[in-house]
Amino acid sequence: MLIWPMLTVQIYEWPHPQIDQDWNDGQMRWREVTPLAYRTIKTVVGLRYETKNAFMQNEPVDILADGDGLYVCCKAESGSYFARLLPGNDWWKCDYLPLPEVINLHL
């Protein structure tokens, strides 16, 4: 008898508080969010940076000890959407922080 492992995929309706906890824990992690969450985050406040598949909000969620702001950053790739926190000066890291592997299950 073959037993397949149970795969759990968690896509968040809203990235907070998960991305806040990741930041507090020192985790450099993207969290998958719904397309609606991605679009809402993109339109709710102005954008600090924007490229074809990524953006950073202009309103900081916190101010760091060095005076830089901490911002919500989102990225879209291959039909999936992700969010995380990044300092404003670290926008360039958006393309270098690895995205989680997304497993599409078509049963």
Secondary structure, 3 states (H helix, E strand, C coil): CCCCCCCCCCCECCCCCHHHHHHHCCCCCCEEECHHHHHHHHHHCCEEEECCCEEEECCCCEECCCCCEEEEEEEEECCEEEEEEEEHHHHHHHHCCCCCCCCCCCC
